[in-house]
Amino acid sequence: MAKYKLKLAEKDYEVEVHEKDDERLEVVIDGEHFVVEASRLDVETAAAAPRARAKKRSHSLGAGGQVLAPMPGVVLELHVQVGDKVAAEARLLSMESMKMETAITAPSAGVVAKIHVAKGQKVAAGQALIDLET
């Protein structure tokens, strides 16, 4: 964990950063928790950055804050849990379709209310994946 005191637009913030895994951080800003996608920009990962950016990202929003599968595929990994606060564009899950990995991202900031799928599950295009409360 790392703690920071930040000043942005003349306002002070207390920030804590906790590593959840290699791709996610839990950031606490003035007591409010967020799970965000992040990559370390050191010498080793900077060389891999162009390849990482080439991964496809997608989100499709249904009624009531549901994040929908943009295409049929298989869920590779869930990156959030029910109750996690996520920022806009944060990675929610990864899926594979036609041998291409796609990161399903949050269309807006919110809280994960329900997860409809599990790792390894086949999904159809338009199927509800995650419910977000905004």
C-alpha positions as CSV (number, residue, x, y, z in Angstrom):
1,M,0.0,0.0,0.0
2,A,1.1,3.5,-0.8
3,K,-0.4,6.7,0.7
4,Y,-0.4,10.1,-1.1
5,K,-1.6,13.6,-0.4
6,L,-2.6,15.1,-3.7
7,K,-3.5,18.6,-4.7
8,L,-5.7,19.0,-7.8
9,A,-7.4,22.2,-8.8
10,E,-6.6,23.8,-5.4
11,K,-8.3,20.9,-3.6
12,D,-6.4,18.4,-1.3
13,Y,-7.1,14.7,-1.5
14,E,-5.8,11.8,0.6
15,V,-5.2,8.8,-1.6
16,E,-4.3,5.2,-0.8
17,V,-3.3,2.7,-3.5
18,H,-3.5,-1.1,-3.0
19,E,-2.4,-3.6,-5.6
20,K,-5.1,-6.2,-6.2
21,D,-3.3,-8.0,-9.0
22,D,-1.1,-7.3,-12.0
23,E,-3.8,-5.4,-13.8
24,R,-5.9,-3.8,-11.1
25,L,-5.4,-1.4,-8.2
26,E,-7.8,-0.5,-5.4
27,V,-7.6,3.3,-5.0
28,V,-9.1,5.0,-2.0
29,I,-9.7,8.7,-2.4
30,D,-10.9,10.5,0.7
31,G,-12.4,7.2,2.0
32,E,-14.2,6.3,-1.3
33,H,-13.0,3.0,-2.9
34,F,-12.5,2.4,-6.6
35,V,-11.1,-0.5,-8.5
36,V,-9.1,0.7,-11.6
37,E,-7.2,-1.0,-14.4
38,A,-3.5,0.0,-14.4
39,S,-0.2,-1.0,-15.9
40,R,3.2,-0.3,-14.5
41,L,5.3,2.0,-16.7
42,D,8.8,0.8,-15.9
43,V,11.5,-0.2,-18.4
44,E,10.3,-3.9,-18.7
45,T,6.6,-3.2,-19.2
46,A,7.1,0.0,-21.4
47,A,8.5,-2.3,-24.1
48,A,5.4,-4.4,-24.0
49,A,3.0,-1.4,-24.0
50,P,2.3,-1.3,-27.7
51,R,1.2,-5.0,-27.6
52,A,-0.9,-4.4,-24.6
53,R,-2.7,-1.5,-26.3
54,A,-3.4,-3.7,-29.3
55,K,-5.8,-5.8,-27.2
56,K,-9.4,-5.0,-28.1
57,R,-11.6,-3.3,-25.5
58,S,-15.3,-3.2,-25.6
59,H,-18.5,-2.5,-23.7
60,S,-22.1,-2.6,-24.5
61,L,-24.7,-1.3,-22.2
62,G,-28.2,-2.7,-21.8
63,A,-31.2,-1.5,-19.9
64,G,-30.7,-0.8,-16.1
65,G,-26.9,-0.6,-16.2
66,Q,-26.3,-4.1,-17.6
67,V,-23.0,-4.7,-19.4
68,L,-23.7,-7.0,-22.3
69,A,-21.5,-9.3,-24.3
70,P,-20.6,-7.5,-27.6
71,M,-20.1,-10.9,-29.4
72,P,-20.4,-14.6,-28.6
73,G,-17.4,-16.1,-26.8
74,V,-16.0,-17.6,-23.6
75,V,-15.3,-15.7,-20.3
76,L,-11.6,-16.0,-19.7
77,E,-11.3,-14.0,-16.4
78,L,-13.4,-12.0,-14.1
79,H,-11.6,-8.9,-12.8
80,V,-14.2,-7.6,-10.4
81,Q,-16.4,-8.8,-7.6
82,V,-19.8,-7.8,-6.4
83,G,-19.5,-4.6,-4.4
84,D,-16.4,-3.3,-6.2
85,K,-16.5,0.4,-7.2
86,V,-15.1,0.8,-10.7
87,A,-14.1,3.8,-12.8
88,A,-15.2,4.4,-16.3
89,E,-13.3,2.1,-18.7
90,A,-12.1,-0.1,-15.9
91,R,-11.7,-3.8,-17.0
92,L,-14.6,-5.9,-15.7
93,L,-13.8,-9.2,-17.4
94,S,-11.9,-10.7,-20.3
95,M,-13.4,-12.9,-22.9
96,E,-12.2,-14.7,-26.0
97,S,-14.0,-14.7,-29.3
98,M,-12.6,-16.1,-32.6
99,K,-9.2,-16.5,-30.9
100,M,-9.0,-12.8,-29.9
101,E,-9.0,-11.6,-26.3
102,T,-11.4,-8.8,-25.6
103,A,-11.4,-6.7,-22.4
104,I,-15.0,-5.9,-21.4
105,T,-14.8,-2.5,-19.7
106,A,-17.2,-0.4,-17.7
107,P,-19.1,2.2,-19.8
108,S,-19.2,4.5,-16.8
109,A,-18.2,4.7,-13.2
110,G,-20.3,2.6,-10.8
111,V,-20.6,-0.3,-8.4
112,V,-20.7,-3.9,-9.4
113,A,-24.2,-5.0,-8.4
114,K,-24.4,-8.5,-9.9
115,I,-22.2,-10.8,-12.0
116,H,-24.2,-13.1,-14.4
117,V,-21.3,-15.2,-15.7
118,A,-18.4,-17.4,-14.5
119,K,-14.9,-18.1,-15.7
120,G,-15.0,-20.6,-18.6
121,Q,-18.7,-19.9,-19.4
122,K,-19.8,-19.6,-23.0
123,V,-21.8,-16.4,-23.7
124,A,-24.0,-15.3,-26.5
125,A,-23.9,-11.8,-28.2
126,G,-26.1,-9.5,-26.2
127,Q,-26.1,-11.7,-23.1
128,A,-26.0,-9.8,-19.7
129,L,-22.5,-10.1,-18.1
130,I,-22.5,-7.7,-15.2
131,D,-25.0,-5.2,-13.6
132,L,-23.5,-1.8,-12.7
133,E,-25.2,0.7,-10.4
134,T,-24.2,4.2,-11.3
